[in-house]
Amino acid sequence: MLVAIPLFDRFTALDAVGPYEVLQRVPTIDVVFIGHRRGEVRTENGMLGVSCDATFDEVRAPDVVVFPGGIGTRQLIHDEQIRAWLQSVHPTTTFTTSVCTGALLLAAAGLLDGLTATTHWSAAELLNELGARYVPDRVVEHLPQRMVTAAGVSSGIDMALRLVELLVDREAATAAQLLIEYDPQPPFDSGSLAKADEATRARADEYRRARH
């Protein structure tokens, strides 16, 4: 089973690497990082580089697509190659999925028209403008349409565990969770807009704007 994770300039590292860490633990699943060209692309702050081992043209029939997000997605919603690739591979995928603002790319390709979906809270309005209906859930599934979207960054790990359950079985998912020792016990409880106080929201917005 082949999982394709597209990379692009200014992607968010954990959006891609979180699902990768879960999915690659299962021996029947292979993961390939793909892009416009082979070679290194760098994250949104430029501090980390990850290599694409194949191009979009070389991966025409993945079983699963996991499209990560990042600041770079704002430009990619106008990218005709990505839009055409998503439209061409989706009819034969088992699942087409996104993490964070990767949902913007699925929406731009018309794959989320009229469907509820989630993304990073900062991109909710743009997701709605692209034809989806934003909901502030951590993972949103439309199994008949084979679409799954995850909210911001860390939620991609939760989505990937659910994908393993859907693709293999529950025991495979719990085994993957154990292998990565994913047992969240954060020292703070401000991981969503609903939980964060005003000062935390202001500081988060300050940091977010500084990276744009």
N, C-alpha and C positions, 0 to 999 in steps of 0.2 A: 504494500500500500504506500503510495507516494503522496507526501504532503509538501506543497510548494508555499514558501514564505517569501513574498516579494520584498526587496529592499530598495531603498532610494535615498538620495541625499537628504540629510536632516530627518532621518527616522528616529523614533524613540527606542532605545536599546531593549528595554524589558518587554515592550510590546511584541518583539520578535523572539527574543531569547527565552522569555518565560514559557510560552507555548512550546518552543523547541525543547527545552529541558524536560518537559512532561512527555511530549510525544516520542522523543527519541529513546526513551527508556523502554518502550515496547518493541521487542525484536521484530515484529511483523510490520513495523512502520519505519519508512525511510523519510528523511527530511532533506529538502534541497532549498538553498537560498538562491533566488533568481532576481534578475534585474534587467534593465535596458541593455547592459553589457556585462561581460564577466569582469571580475576584479573588485577592488575595494570600494565601498561606499562608507561615508562617515555619519555618525549620529548628529543630532540637532545642535549639540554644542561643539562638535568637531573633535571631541576627546577620544572617541573610540571608532575604530574601523572594523568592518565585517566584510568578508568576501562573498560575492555572488559567484556561484560555481556553474551557473547556466543562465541563458537569456530567456526572455519571454517566448521567443520563437522556438527555442529548443524544448520547451515544456508545454506541450499542447494538450495533454490529457491527464492532469493531476487528479488524484482521488479526492484530495482536500486542498482548499486554498485558505491560508490564514494571512489576511492582509493587515499588517501592523500600521500604527499611526505615527504621528510626529508632525512637526511644523511644516515639513515638506509636502504634506498632503494638500495644503491650500493651493499650491501650484499644480499638483498632479490631477486635480479634479478636471482640468482642461486638457489632460494628456490623452490624445486620441489612441495611442498604442495601448495604454493600460485599459482604457475603456473597451476597446475592441477585443483585447485579450480576455478580459473578464466575461464579456458577452459570449465569446467563443467557447470558453472552457466550462462555464457554469452549467450548461445543459447536461453535461456528463459527469459532473462532480458528485461525490456522495454528500459532501457539505461544502458550502462556500461561506467563509466566516471572516470576521474582522475583530481587531482589538483597537480600542481608543478611536482616534480619528481615521483609522482605516475604513470605518463605516462610510465616511464621505466618499470614498472611491467606489464602494459598492453602490451607493446611492447615485453617484454621477453616471454609473453605467446602467442605471435603470433597474437594478436588481432589488431595490427596497421600495419601489413605488407603492404607496399606500399601506406599507407594513410598519408596525411598531419596531423600533430599533433603539439601541443605546450607543453611546459614544462618550468621550470625555465631556464633562459638564460644560466646559468652555466653548464647545462646538455644537451645542444643542440647537441653537437657532439656525446655523448653517445647514445642519442635517435636515431640518424641517424644510428649508428652502429648496433642498435637492430632492424632495419628494417623499421622504420617510416621515415617520411620526415618532419623535423622541420620547422615550420614557426613562426615568432615572433608576432603572434596574441594573444590577450588576451583570447579568447575562440575560439576553432575550433570544428565545428560540422560536423558529417557525419551521418545524420539522417537515410538514408536507411540502414546503417550498425549499427545504434543505438549506435554510439560512440561519446562521447564529451570529449574533453580535455581542461583544463584550464592552464594558464601559472603559474607564481609564486605566491604562498601564498594567497594574498588578492584577486586574480582573482577568487578564488573558490566561493566567495560570488556572483560575477556576474554570474558565471556558474549556481549556485544553483537557482538564480532567474529565469534564463532561463529554468531550469528544471521544476520549478513550473509552468511556462507558458505552457510548453509542456505537463506536466502531468495533469494539471487541466485547467487553462485558464489564460488569461492576467490579469484579475482582481485579481485573487488569488495571482499572482506574485507581483502586485503593492501593494496589501494589506500586504504581507509579508515584502516588502521593507519599507512600512510605519511603521510596527510594530517594526522593528529593527532600524528605523530612519536612514536608509542608504542613506545619502545625502552628498557624499564626497566633501569636499572643503579643500584639503590639503594646508598647508602653503608653500609647495615647489612643483616644477614640475620636479621631477627627478625620476619618477616611472618606467622608461623603459630605456634600453640601448641607445635608440635613443635620449632621452632627457637629459641623464646624461652627465656632462662634465668629462674631464679626471681626475680631482682631486677626484670627487665623485666616479668614477669607481674604482680608486686606493684604496680609503678608504673602499669601499664595498668589494673589493677583499681581503683586509687585514682582515676585520672582518670575512669574510666567511672562510678564511683559519684558523683563530684562533679557530673556532668551530669544525673543522674536526679532 
